[in-house]
Amino acid sequence: MKHATALLCLALALAGCGSRNKQSNVPALPPASPQALGKLAQGVEAARSADGKQRAIGLLQEAVAVDEKLWEARYNLGVLLADGGDLVAAEKQLKVAHDLAPNAEDVAVALSEVRRRLGDHEGAIAVLSAFVKQNPKASAANIALLTALREGGKIKQAIDQAHAVLVKHSSDPFALSELALAHLELGELDTAELISNEALKAGDKAAPAYRAAALVALKRGDDAVAFRHFVRASELDPEDTTARFNMGVVLLRAGVYDKAVEEFKGVLAVEPESTGAELGLAAARRSQGSRDNPGPYADAEKLLKGVLEREPKNPDAAFDLGVLYAEYMKKPAEAEPLLKRFLEEAPQQHPSRAEAERLLAAKK
């Protein structure tokens, strides 16, 4: 998850169990196995209940084993795996589904979203660019491409893509929200605020519009307005991890640690390996600890070690764990290599460099 961004959620409708040729541009495939179709139907039904996801995954895996070209089963399986946080396995299933049904829009969008969550922005852009080229009127894919371009750092292209969408749909709240965030990335705060206000007018029930307005407010330094917008975004989209993450950041900054913990845990329930949420949760738990109550320190230590095991060069995790050892757990010998690692990995303009240097100097 990229935290100062709007996310396109994987809240995709499960594919139905009808004809193999549900879209006219999907290449003709051999007739589906009745047994595989039965497993697909059972899997879709099981997925409708909150406690049926694992059973659904098993049934869809059985469907794929019987008929490896049943792209609808692979698509649904990929969405469920992604929903559970197994992004690598989800990408594999969705890639095959896309190869089998290259003009199925839901599949292309789902594959791009999983790649974005994996940090493969180029891969997300590639699949969407090719899809939109062949299907220029595909609205969901055009919006997804706009997000992928912005998150991939291609801001000029993202702005051009937003304008292309808005030429056809001048009041599209999603395109307006993304355009606002693109200008925010460029540091054009006034323009971003103006466009985000237009997004709110265009879609007062669109979570991305509230996310964009909240992020603009955060940049303005108005935490209260930002928090209110994030709350509304999370109400409209309960799996909105960006809103929940930033709500956690605002609460953490305000010293409301219990509520911050709730928000970060909410993000991790949707994205189990969200590095930002783990770092935020570690900071909140650290702040809940004390000499007489060291349990939260141990929780923060476990979280930060987990991030460093997965991302050995993550400077923020190294810094936070170093601070935890130096300032809270009073383990200066363990803090020193972490702070040195931070100084090696962090960019020169990182705001925590001065604090890391101070802590290392104090040890001497």
Secondary structure as a PSIPRED ss2 file (coil, helix, strand):
# PSIPRED VFORMAT (PSIPRED V4.0)

   1 M C   1.000  0.000  0.000
   2 K C   1.000  0.000  0.000
   3 H C   1.000  0.000  0.000
   4 A C   1.000  0.000  0.000
   5 T C   1.000  0.000  0.000
   6 A C   1.000  0.000  0.000
   7 L C   1.000  0.000  0.000
   8 L C   1.000  0.000  0.000
   9 C C   1.000  0.000  0.000
  10 L C   1.000  0.000  0.000
  11 A C   1.000  0.000  0.000
  12 L C   1.000  0.000  0.000
  13 A C   1.000  0.000  0.000
  14 L C   1.000  0.000  0.000
  15 A C   1.000  0.000  0.000
  16 G C   1.000  0.000  0.000
  17 C C   1.000  0.000  0.000
  18 G C   1.000  0.000  0.000
  19 S C   1.000  0.000  0.000
  20 R C   1.000  0.000  0.000
  21 N C   1.000  0.000  0.000
  22 K C   1.000  0.000  0.000
  23 Q C   1.000  0.000  0.000
  24 S C   1.000  0.000  0.000
  25 N C   1.000  0.000  0.000
  26 V C   1.000  0.000  0.000
  27 P C   1.000  0.000  0.000
  28 A C   1.000  0.000  0.000
  29 L C   1.000  0.000  0.000
  30 P C   1.000  0.000  0.000
  31 P C   1.000  0.000  0.000
  32 A C   1.000  0.000  0.000
  33 S C   1.000  0.000  0.000
  34 P H   0.000  1.000  0.000
  35 Q H   0.000  1.000  0.000
  36 A H   0.000  1.000  0.000
  37 L H   0.000  1.000  0.000
  38 G H   0.000  1.000  0.000
  39 K H   0.000  1.000  0.000
  40 L H   0.000  1.000  0.000
  41 A H   0.000  1.000  0.000
  42 Q H   0.000  1.000  0.000
  43 G H   0.000  1.000  0.000
  44 V H   0.000  1.000  0.000
  45 E H   0.000  1.000  0.000
  46 A H   0.000  1.000  0.000
  47 A H   0.000  1.000  0.000
  48 R C   1.000  0.000  0.000
  49 S C   1.000  0.000  0.000
  50 A C   1.000  0.000  0.000
  51 D C   1.000  0.000  0.000
  52 G C   1.000  0.000  0.000
  53 K H   0.000  1.000  0.000
  54 Q H   0.000  1.000  0.000
  55 R H   0.000  1.000  0.000
  56 A H   0.000  1.000  0.000
  57 I H   0.000  1.000  0.000
  58 G H   0.000  1.000  0.000
  59 L H   0.000  1.000  0.000
  60 L H   0.000  1.000  0.000
  61 Q H   0.000  1.000  0.000
  62 E H   0.000  1.000  0.000
  63 A H   0.000  1.000  0.000
  64 V H   0.000  1.000  0.000
  65 A H   0.000  1.000  0.000
  66 V H   0.000  1.000  0.000
  67 D C   1.000  0.000  0.000
  68 E C   1.000  0.000  0.000
  69 K C   1.000  0.000  0.000
  70 L C   1.000  0.000  0.000
  71 W H   0.000  1.000  0.000
  72 E H   0.000  1.000  0.000
  73 A H   0.000  1.000  0.000
  74 R H   0.000  1.000  0.000
  75 Y H   0.000  1.000  0.000
  76 N H   0.000  1.000  0.000
  77 L H   0.000  1.000  0.000
  78 G H   0.000  1.000  0.000
  79 V H   0.000  1.000  0.000
  80 L H   0.000  1.000  0.000
  81 L H   0.000  1.000  0.000
  82 A H   0.000  1.000  0.000
  83 D H   0.000  1.000  0.000
  84 G C   1.000  0.000  0.000
  85 G C   1.000  0.000  0.000
  86 D C   1.000  0.000  0.000
  87 L H   0.000  1.000  0.000
  88 V H   0.000  1.000  0.000
  89 A H   0.000  1.000  0.000
  90 A H   0.000  1.000  0.000
  91 E H   0.000  1.000  0.000
  92 K H   0.000  1.000  0.000
  93 Q H   0.000  1.000  0.000
  94 L H   0.000  1.000  0.000
  95 K H   0.000  1.000  0.000
  96 V H   0.000  1.000  0.000
  97 A H   0.000  1.000  0.000
  98 H H   0.000  1.000  0.000
  99 D H   0.000  1.000  0.000
 100 L H   0.000  1.000  0.000
 101 A C   1.000  0.000  0.000
 102 P C   1.000  0.000  0.000
 103 N C   1.000  0.000  0.000
 104 A C   1.000  0.000  0.000
 105 E H   0.000  1.000  0.000
 106 D H   0.000  1.000  0.000
 107 V H   0.000  1.000  0.000
 108 A H   0.000  1.000  0.000
 109 V H   0.000  1.000  0.000
 110 A H   0.000  1.000  0.000
 111 L H   0.000  1.000  0.000
 112 S H   0.000  1.000  0.000
 113 E H   0.000  1.000  0.000
 114 V H   0.000  1.000  0.000
 115 R H   0.000  1.000  0.000
 116 R H   0.000  1.000  0.000
 117 R H   0.000  1.000  0.000
 118 L C   1.000  0.000  0.000
 119 G C   1.000  0.000  0.000
 120 D C   1.000  0.000  0.000
 121 H H   0.000  1.000  0.000
 122 E H   0.000  1.000  0.000
 123 G H   0.000  1.000  0.000
 124 A H   0.000  1.000  0.000
 125 I H   0.000  1.000  0.000
 126 A H   0.000  1.000  0.000
 127 V H   0.000  1.000  0.000
 128 L H   0.000  1.000  0.000
 129 S H   0.000  1.000  0.000
 130 A H   0.000  1.000  0.000
 131 F H   0.000  1.000  0.000
 132 V H   0.000  1.000  0.000
 133 K H   0.000  1.000  0.000
 134 Q H   0.000  1.000  0.000
 135 N C   1.000  0.000  0.000
 136 P C   1.000  0.000  0.000
 137 K C   1.000  0.000  0.000
 138 A C   1.000  0.000  0.000
 139 S H   0.000  1.000  0.000
 140 A H   0.000  1.000  0.000
 141 A H   0.000  1.000  0.000
 142 N H   0.000  1.000  0.000
 143 I H   0.000  1.000  0.000
 144 A H   0.000  1.000  0.000
 145 L H   0.000  1.000  0.000
 146 L H   0.000  1.000  0.000
 147 T H   0.000  1.000  0.000
 148 A H   0.000  1.000  0.000
 149 L H   0.000  1.000  0.000
 150 R H   0.000  1.000  0.000
 151 E H   0.000  1.000  0.000
 152 G C   1.000  0.000  0.000
 153 G C   1.000  0.000  0.000
 154 K C   1.000  0.000  0.000
 155 I H   0.000  1.000  0.000
 156 K H   0.000  1.000  0.000
 157 Q H   0.000  1.000  0.000
 158 A H   0.000  1.000  0.000
 159 I H   0.000  1.000  0.000
 160 D H   0.000  1.000  0.000
 161 Q H   0.000  1.000  0.000
 162 A H   0.000  1.000  0.000
 163 H H   0.000  1.000  0.000
 164 A H   0.000  1.000  0.000
 165 V H   0.000  1.000  0.000
 166 L H   0.000  1.000  0.000
 167 V H   0.000  1.000  0.000
 168 K H   0.000  1.000  0.000
 169 H C   1.000  0.000  0.000
 170 S C   1.000  0.000  0.000
 171 S C   1.000  0.000  0.000
 172 D C   1.000  0.000  0.000
 173 P H   0.000  1.000  0.000
 174 F H   0.000  1.000  0.000
 175 A H   0.000  1.000  0.000
 176 L H   0.000  1.000  0.000
 177 S H   0.000  1.000  0.000
 178 E H   0.000  1.000  0.000
 179 L H   0.000  1.000  0.000
 180 A H   0.000  1.000  0.000
 181 L H   0.000  1.000  0.000
 182 A H   0.000  1.000  0.000
 183 H H   0.000  1.000  0.000
 184 L H   0.000  1.000  0.000
 185 E H   0.000  1.000  0.000
 186 L C   1.000  0.000  0.000
 187 G C   1.000  0.000  0.000
 188 E C   1.000  0.000  0.000
 189 L H   0.000  1.000  0.000
 190 D H   0.000  1.000  0.000
 191 T H   0.000  1.000  0.000
 192 A H   0.000  1.000  0.000
 193 E H   0.000  1.000  0.000
 194 L H   0.000  1.000  0.000
 195 I H   0.000  1.000  0.000
 196 S H   0.000  1.000  0.000
 197 N H   0.000  1.000  0.000
 198 E H   0.000  1.000  0.000
 199 A H   0.000  1.000  0.000
 200 L H   0.000  1.000  0.000
 201 K H   0.000  1.000  0.000
 202 A H   0.000  1.000  0.000
 203 G C   1.000  0.000  0.000
 204 D C   1.000  0.000  0.000
 205 K C   1.000  0.000  0.000
 206 A C   1.000  0.000  0.000
 207 A H   0.000  1.000  0.000
 208 P H   0.000  1.000  0.000
 209 A H   0.000  1.000  0.000
 210 Y H   0.000  1.000  0.000
 211 R H   0.000  1.000  0.000
 212 A H   0.000  1.000  0.000
 213 A H   0.000  1.000  0.000
 214 A H   0.000  1.000  0.000
 215 L H   0.000  1.000  0.000
 216 V H   0.000  1.000  0.000
 217 A H   0.000  1.000  0.000
 218 L H   0.000  1.000  0.000
 219 K H   0.000  1.000  0.000
 220 R H   0.000  1.000  0.000
 221 G C   1.000  0.000  0.000
 222 D C   1.000  0.000  0.000
 223 D H   0.000  1.000  0.000
 224 A H   0.000  1.000  0.000
 225 V H   0.000  1.000  0.000
 226 A H   0.000  1.000  0.000
 227 F H   0.000  1.000  0.000
 228 R H   0.000  1.000  0.000
 229 H H   0.000  1.000  0.000
 230 F H   0.000  1.000  0.000
 231 V H   0.000  1.000  0.000
 232 R H   0.000  1.000  0.000
 233 A H   0.000  1.000  0.000
 234 S H   0.000  1.000  0.000
 235 E H   0.000  1.000  0.000
 236 L H   0.000  1.000  0.000
 237 D C   1.000  0.000  0.000
 238 P C   1.000  0.000  0.000
 239 E C   1.000  0.000  0.000
 240 D C   1.000  0.000  0.000
 241 T H   0.000  1.000  0.000
 242 T H   0.000  1.000  0.000
 243 A H   0.000  1.000  0.000
 244 R H   0.000  1.000  0.000
 245 F H   0.000  1.000  0.000
 246 N H   0.000  1.000  0.000
 247 M H   0.000  1.000  0.000
 248 G H   0.000  1.000  0.000
 249 V H   0.000  1.000  0.000
 250 V H   0.000  1.000  0.000
 251 L H   0.000  1.000  0.000
 252 L H   0.000  1.000  0.000
 253 R H   0.000  1.000  0.000
 254 A H   0.000  1.000  0.000
 255 G C   1.000  0.000  0.000
 256 V C   1.000  0.000  0.000
 257 Y H   0.000  1.000  0.000
 258 D H   0.000  1.000  0.000
 259 K H   0.000  1.000  0.000
 260 A H   0.000  1.000  0.000
 261 V H   0.000  1.000  0.000
 262 E H   0.000  1.000  0.000
 263 E H   0.000  1.000  0.000
 264 F H   0.000  1.000  0.000
 265 K H   0.000  1.000  0.000
 266 G H   0.000  1.000  0.000
 267 V H   0.000  1.000  0.000
 268 L H   0.000  1.000  0.000
 269 A H   0.000  1.000  0.000
 270 V H   0.000  1.000  0.000
 271 E C   1.000  0.000  0.000
 272 P C   1.000  0.000  0.000
 273 E C   1.000  0.000  0.000
 274 S C   1.000  0.000  0.000
 275 T H   0.000  1.000  0.000
 276 G H   0.000  1.000  0.000
 277 A H   0.000  1.000  0.000
 278 E H   0.000  1.000  0.000
 279 L H   0.000  1.000  0.000
 280 G H   0.000  1.000  0.000
 281 L H   0.000  1.000  0.000
 282 A H   0.000  1.000  0.000
 283 A H   0.000  1.000  0.000
 284 A H   0.000  1.000  0.000
 285 R H   0.000  1.000  0.000
 286 R H   0.000  1.000  0.000
 287 S H   0.000  1.000  0.000
 288 Q H   0.000  1.000  0.000
 289 G C   1.000  0.000  0.000
 290 S C   1.000  0.000  0.000
 291 R C   1.000  0.000  0.000
 292 D C   1.000  0.000  0.000
 293 N C   1.000  0.000  0.000
 294 P C   1.000  0.000  0.000
 295 G H   0.000  1.000  0.000
 296 P H   0.000  1.000  0.000
 297 Y H   0.000  1.000  0.000
 298 A H   0.000  1.000  0.000
 299 D H   0.000  1.000  0.000
 300 A H   0.000  1.000  0.000
 301 E H   0.000  1.000  0.000
 302 K H   0.000  1.000  0.000
 303 L H   0.000  1.000  0.000
 304 L H   0.000  1.000  0.000
 305 K H   0.000  1.000  0.000
 306 G H   0.000  1.000  0.000
 307 V H   0.000  1.000  0.000
 308 L H   0.000  1.000  0.000
 309 E H   0.000  1.000  0.000
 310 R H   0.000  1.000  0.000
 311 E C   1.000  0.000  0.000
 312 P C   1.000  0.000  0.000
 313 K C   1.000  0.000  0.000
 314 N C   1.000  0.000  0.000
 315 P H   0.000  1.000  0.000
 316 D H   0.000  1.000  0.000
 317 A H   0.000  1.000  0.000
 318 A H   0.000  1.000  0.000
 319 F H   0.000  1.000  0.000
 320 D H   0.000  1.000  0.000
 321 L H   0.000  1.000  0.000
 322 G H   0.000  1.000  0.000
 323 V H   0.000  1.000  0.000
 324 L H   0.000  1.000  0.000
 325 Y H   0.000  1.000  0.000
 326 A H   0.000  1.000  0.000
 327 E H   0.000  1.000  0.000
 328 Y H   0.000  1.000  0.000
 329 M C   1.000  0.000  0.000
 330 K C   1.000  0.000  0.000
 331 K C   1.000  0.000  0.000
 332 P H   0.000  1.000  0.000
 333 A H   0.000  1.000  0.000
 334 E H   0.000  1.000  0.000
 335 A H   0.000  1.000  0.000
 336 E H   0.000  1.000  0.000
 337 P H   0.000  1.000  0.000
 338 L H   0.000  1.000  0.000
 339 L H   0.000  1.000  0.000
 340 K H   0.000  1.000  0.000
 341 R H   0.000  1.000  0.000
 342 F H   0.000  1.000  0.000
 343 L H   0.000  1.000  0.000
 344 E H   0.000  1.000  0.000
 345 E H   0.000  1.000  0.000
 346 A C   1.000  0.000  0.000
 347 P C   1.000  0.000  0.000
 348 Q C   1.000  0.000  0.000
 349 Q C   1.000  0.000  0.000
 350 H C   1.000  0.000  0.000
 351 P C   1.000  0.000  0.000
 352 S C   1.000  0.000  0.000
 353 R H   0.000  1.000  0.000
 354 A H   0.000  1.000  0.000
 355 E H   0.000  1.000  0.000
 356 A H   0.000  1.000  0.000
 357 E H   0.000  1.000  0.000
 358 R H   0.000  1.000  0.000
 359 L H   0.000  1.000  0.000
 360 L H   0.000  1.000  0.000
 361 A H   0.000  1.000  0.000
 362 A H   0.000  1.000  0.000
 363 K H   0.000  1.000  0.000
 364 K C   1.000  0.000  0.000
